[in-house]
Amino acid sequence: SAAIVPADGHLYVQWENGVLALVKADPAAFEEVSYFQIPDSGDNPCWAHPVIVDGMLYVRDGDNMFCYDIRK
């Protein structure tokens, strides 16, 4: 299971295992651009949806919240 947010022709996919992936938004094929493990995601599933505001990606996992600058 995953939470997905679109931006600039890509999809930010937060998998319940704490992996956050950047995927090209292409209906013809799944192309993962990059991914990383959310810090301290632990063994609990991640259910919160990522949010993008003013070029900043907000990701929450359990008691932690992280903010990433995704502007070009």
N, C-alpha and C positions, 0 to 999 in steps of 0.2 A: 504494500500500500504506500502511496506517496501523496504529497501536497505539491501542487504545481502553480507557478505564477509566470505569466508571459512578459517579455520585455525585449524590444529591439530585435525582433526576429529570432529570439531564443526562448527557451523554457528553463526556468530554474526549478529543479525537481528536488524536493527534500524527501528522501526515503525514510521510512519509519525506523530504519536501523541507524540513523544519524548521518548518513552520507548525503551531501548536497552536490548535485550535478548540474552542469550547464550543458544543454542539449540544443542543437539546431532545430528550429520549428519547421520541419519538413514532413508533410504527410506521406511522402514516398519512401522515406527511410529514417531510421533512428541513428543519429550521429552524435555521440557524446563528445563534447569539446574538452571538458575537464571535469574533475570532481575532487572533493576532499571530505574527510571525516570531520564533523562538527566537534570542536574541542569539548572534552568532558561529557560526551553524549551518553556514556555508560551503557548499561544493559536495558534501560527502560526505553520503550518505543517513543519516537518523536511524532506527535500528532498535530502540532501547531503549523499553520500555513505561513510560509515566508511572505513578507510584505515589502514592496518597493515604494519609496517615497523620495522624490527629488534626487534620484540617482543613488540612493542608499538602500541596501538590501538588509532587512532586519530578519533575523532567524532566532527562534526561541526553542529551547530544549530543556524540559524540566524546570529547574530553578535558574537557568542561565539564559541570557539574551546577548546576541552578538550583532554588530553592525558592520557591514562591509561596503566600501565605496566602489560602486560598479560603473561610475561614469567613465566615459572614454577619454 
